[in-house]
Amino acid sequence: MKKLLVAKPTDTQLESYSAEAQTMYELDQAQLQRAKEYPSIGEQLDMQYWDAVNGTTTWKDTIAQVKADNPKPE
């Protein structure tokens, strides 16, 4: 049976993978926190209805605030 040889990653590659993993973790954390803070779908639909009736932007403002409070990593 033939052995498959895999080159050992360089330190630079490992650092790059580590940085990418950290970014992915931070993105997941931001998304989880946003999910906790968003109003329920029912509440959001109610906000959208009343925004349409009253000409307000309550729903957009609420969503924008959640996103601002929990930014995605760059």
Contacts in CASP RR format, 6 or more apart in sequence:
PFRMAT RR
TARGET T0000
AUTHOR 0000-0000-0000
METHOD contacts of the structure
MODEL  1
MKKLLVAKPTDTQLESYSAEAQTMYELDQAQLQRAKEYPSIGEQLDMQYW
DAVNGTTTWKDTIAQVKADNPKPE
9 17 0 8 1.000
23 73 0 8 1.000
26 73 0 8 1.000
27 72 0 8 1.000
27 73 0 8 1.000
30 70 0 8 1.000
30 71 0 8 1.000
30 72 0 8 1.000
30 73 0 8 1.000
31 72 0 8 1.000
33 70 0 8 1.000
34 66 0 8 1.000
34 67 0 8 1.000
34 70 0 8 1.000
37 66 0 8 1.000
37 69 0 8 1.000
37 70 0 8 1.000
38 44 0 8 1.000
38 63 0 8 1.000
38 66 0 8 1.000
39 47 0 8 1.000
39 62 0 8 1.000
44 59 0 8 1.000
44 62 0 8 1.000
44 63 0 8 1.000
47 58 0 8 1.000
47 59 0 8 1.000
47 62 0 8 1.000
48 59 0 8 1.000
50 56 0 8 1.000
50 58 0 8 1.000
51 57 0 8 1.000
51 58 0 8 1.000
51 59 0 8 1.000
51 60 0 8 1.000
END
